[in-house]
């Protein structure tokens, strides 16, 4: 047995090291921002200010709301692509409605292109609403901008839950939910999501935040998942909403 010890001990240590290496760490900084097409609370249209806010935070993913695609009011500009160039990120756009010769909806900025994208229609009687579902290697990202009408807003929540029921990876859901009732949001999602952003921090209007209508939520996160930072940026009025972001970490 003494002769075997010098052989077995290194083998055991090697096995432990391999097991530790097998548990890789995922870290992610995730922002949501209703950009109002770059129109600030001062009514000045300046997409560069939005890009500056994003760049100084340096997120991995940005969920965008109120985004135009080649509309007349934006002189035919494809806003997601412009923001992508300014921030060095890949842009994804999801149409909610046809508008002004182009489209209006939500979007996503990411360091890597999604593996797959799908569009889920949601109710909205004042204007149609959508859920953007983007699949990445280690997680799925969902972006939405819910209806101003309470009945349509509440009807959207079970549809979002159903759309993510088949996801086997961690799901990150963010956007402008147009309600300050976080309890109703979580209940409408069937208790499947938990808040990741600080639901005590106000997000609107940006010059004097008094209500919370923007959220970042998570589903199917592993037990090791931890929110290491949660920030609502009250320093910028580049839009009428405050941007908010979280930093997450988990082992896989």
Secondary structure, 3 states (H helix, E strand, C coil): CHHHHHHHHHHHHHHHHHHHHHCCEEEEEEEEEECHHHECCCCCECHHHHHHHHHHHCCCEEEEEEEEECCHHHCCCEHHHHHHHHHCCEEEEEEEEEECCEEEEEEEEECCCCCEEEEEEECCCCCCEEEEEEECCCEEEEEEECCCCHHHHHHHHHHHHHHHCCCCCEEEEEEECCCCCHHHHHHHCCCCCEECCCCCCCCECCCCCCECCEEEEEECCCCCCEEEEEEECCCCCCCCECCEEEEEEEEC
